[in-house]
Amino acid sequence: MFKTELDKILFEPPQLGTILFMPGLPQSGGIIHDRSPYGNHGTITGATWARLPSGLWVLSFDGSDDYISVPDADSLDISVAITVEMWIYVNSLASAPMVLDKAYATSYYLQLGVGGSITFAGKDAAASTLSSGDGYIVTGKWHRIMGTFDTTTDTMNIGVNGVSIASATNKTGIIGVNATQIIIGQVNALTGNKLNGLIGLFRICNRALSALEDSNHYNQERHLFV
């Protein structure tokens, strides 16, 4: 049977190392299902489903009280290498929205700045953090963003739309492991940095994707977001 590109993205087995993949298949009961082998399903609070012209379903956050919570699991407690990737559309950057937070001070997170920067962190006592300059994220437009950290090479990278925009090779330490849930759409304590916008095709991998993989994912998926 012929499969469209959307079918391939939504239903074919996820890439090697995937520990969380929420491709956008609306479900009843406020659950967004994880298609990784680990079943790290998320609970939707407030956020609503929106369907793009391509047929892809994404989640919309109102900037007030919306978020997704994913319970802690061994598969999500990453200490060696990680990639976080997603498509994001922001209506406002004024809150410096936290896209993903697994304990802001002691583990990994991905955050946007008010000037359109991106910060990715894999924290422990060494507090390994990488930030881009301003202007890479603008309101009213879809972007594919990716953050990676490989502790075996002390390398961090941030990419936008398949292109690296910030990198460093001197990031020592390990990624902090804790028993805290993942929150998507605001800080873990639910006290601020709330996202006003949309998120689609959200993934976490337990390895650092290469620049070529980042570019390939962007080119495979971008037609779904125009």
N, C-alpha and C positions, 0 to 999 in steps of 0.2 A: 504494500500500500504506500502511496506517495505521502511523504511527510513534508510539511512546510518548515521553514526555518524556525518559526515559533514553536511548532511541535517538537522539533529537535531540542531546543533550549529547555522546554518545559518538561519533557518526558524521557529523554535519553539519560542514561546514568551520568551523574555529575563527575567532574574532573577528579583526578587523583588527589587525595589528601583532603577532600571536602568534608568538613565537620558540621557545616550549617549551610543550607541552601534553601532560600525562601523565594521561589520563582514567581509567585503571584497567581495562585489558584484559590479564588474565594471559597471559603467554607462557612457553614453555619456554626453558630455557637461562639463566634469571636475568636477562632483559632486560625493561625497561619501555619501551615504544615511545612515541616522540614523534609526535603527530599534527599538529604544525605543518609548514609547507612545508620546514623546514630539516633534519629528520631527526636531531635532537639526542637520540638514544636513550640511556637510562641503564642502567648495570649494577647489579644488586641484589646486595649483599653482606649475607647474614644475614637481612634483612627477609623476612617471609613474607606471602603473600596471605591476605586475609580478605574474605568476602563479606557485605555488609550485607543485611538483610531486603528492601530495595528491589531487590536484584540487582546493585548497584554493587560493584565490587571495589576494595578499598583495600589499602594496605601497612601492616603492623604492625612496629614497631621495639621491641626488647627492652630498650633502655637500656644495653646492654653493648657490643656490637660491630657493630651493624647500621647500614647506610647505603646510599645510592644515589650513584653517581658518574656525572657527565655530562662528557665530554671538552670541553675548551675549543674554541670555534669562533668565527669572525668574527661570527656572528649573536648570540652571547652576550656579546660585548664591547661593552656599552652605555655611551655617554657623555653622552647628551642627556636621555632620558626613559625611565622604567622603571615597570612595575607587577609586583609579585609577589603572587599570590593563591592560596589553597588552603583546604581544610577540614582541621581538625586536632582530634584527641582525645588528651588527655594523661592518663596514669595518675599521673604525678608531675611536679612542677615543680622538685624539689630540685636538679637539675643545671643550672638555667637553660638549657634545651635550645636548641641552635642548630638552627633549622628549615632554613635554607639559608645556605651560605657560599661565596662566590667570592673567597677571600682576605680574611680578616677585617679586616686593617689597611688594605687598599688598594683595595677594590672594594665591591660590594653584598652585604648580608647581612640576614637576618631572624631575630630571636632572641626567646625568651620569658624573662621574669624569674621568680625564685622566688616573687614575690608576685603573679604573674598579669599582669605588664605585658608590653608588646610594644615591641621596638626595631627600627627599620628604618634602614638606612644606605646611602648611596651615596658612598663615600669616595674622596677623593684627598687632596692636601695640605690642603684646606680641611676635611676630615673632617665632612661634612654628615650629621648623625644626628638622628633624632627618636624620642622614647620616650613612651609613654603612662603613665598612673598605674597603680597596682596594681589587681587585682581584676577585670580584664576577661576573663582566661582562668582557668577553674576546672577541676579534675580531674573526670573521669567524665562529660564532656559535650562534644558536638561544637560547634565554632565555625568560622565562616568568617572568615578574616583576610586583610587586604589592605594592602600598603604601596606608596606611589607617591612618585616624585621627578621633578619637571620642572625641569630646569636653566634653561630659557628664562624661567621665571617665578619661579625660586628657591623653589618651593613643594614641601613634603612633606606627606604625609597618611597616617594609619593608620586603617583601618576594621575594625570587628568586626560581623558579622551585618548588613551592609549599612548601617551607621551610622558616621559619622566620630567617632573618639574622641580624636584628636590631630592638629593641623595647625600649620604654620608657613610664613611667606612671606618669610623672610629667610635661606634656606639657599643660600649662594653656592657657586661652584665647579662642577666637573664630576664625573661618576661615573668612578672609576678603572677603567682598562682594563689587563688583564694576560693572561698565557697560562696561568692556573691553571684547573683543572677546577672544576666546581660539585660540592659535596657537600651532600646532603640528609640530615639526621638527626644531624649532629654537626659540630664545627669541621673546617675543611679539612685540618688536620694530623692528624686522627683521634686527638686526644689528650684530648678531653673534651667537656663540654656535650652529652651524648648523649641523644637523644630516647627516652623510654619512652611509646609511644602509637601513634597511627595517623595517616596522611595520605591524603587523597583529592583528586581533581580539581585537580591542581597545574598552575599556569600562570605563565609570564613573558611580558610584552608589552614592546615597545620604544616605548611611549607611556604617558602617565599617564592611567589610566581616570578618568572623572568620577564624582562622587558618585551620579549617576543610574544609571550602568552598574554600579557596585558594588551598589546596592540591587536592580537588576534581576537580577543574577547570584545574589544571595542568595535572592530570591523564586523564581527558576527552579529552584534546586538544593536548597533546604532540605528538601523532602519526601523526598529520597533519604537523609537522614541522621537521621531520627527513628525 
